[in-house]
Amino acid sequence: MNRKGLLCGPAPIRQRETGLCRGRCPSAPLIRHARTLGFELDDIRSLLDLTDHPDRPCGGADAIAGSHLKVVEARIAQLTQLKIELTRIVRSCAGGKAAGQCRVIEALAGHEHCATTHAPATPPVSKRVARKGKRK
């Protein structure tokens, strides 16, 4: 995370492996917890900026958290629909048939066989996943 400009000062070599400068940076717990909750790095930077200016109103932090909550709720709704559809597909097959008659394969062949709307028009790709592919 220090490479991403979130932590203070250069970390010793051993601590670079973890990405955090434990004991030297008071922001480290906030950063770790925010990442655990799925906040994007830009949002964490904004939250850290607010911690550097304690007299500012906390409306910005509330807006960031509220926006992230909406994203999480949308993901949960999508996953709930996905679970319903996968449960239906699994129950419709029960195995024992030839692959040419398999209801799982039939259902996966196209959305017209689905009973629920379980996927957005374009699947969401988090910035974190997209960035991992760009690392060297």
C-alpha positions, 0 to 999 in steps of 0.5 A: 500500500505504500507504493500506492501513496497511502502510507507515510515515509518509506517502509523498511525492506521487511515491512514492504512485503506486507505493504504496511509500515506497522508502528510507524504510521497511525493511518495503517489501521484505518487503511487495513480496515477500509480495504477489508470492507472493500473501499477503493484506494481513491476513497481511502485517500479521501478519508485519510485527507479528512483525518488530516483536517479534523476540523472539516465536516464529516459529510464527505466521509458519510458520502463515501461510505454511503456510496460504497454501501450502495455498491455492496447492496447492489452486489448482494442483490445480484448474488442473491439472484445468482444463488436463486438461479444456480439452486434452480439449475442444480435442482433441475438436473440431479445428474444421471442423464447423458450430457446431451440431456443435462439441464445444467449444460442447457441452462448455462448455454443461454440466458433464455433458459434462466428463470431470474435476471441474475446478471447485469448487461455488463458484469462489474469489474472492481478497480482492484481486480482490473489493477491486479492484471496491470501489475508487473 
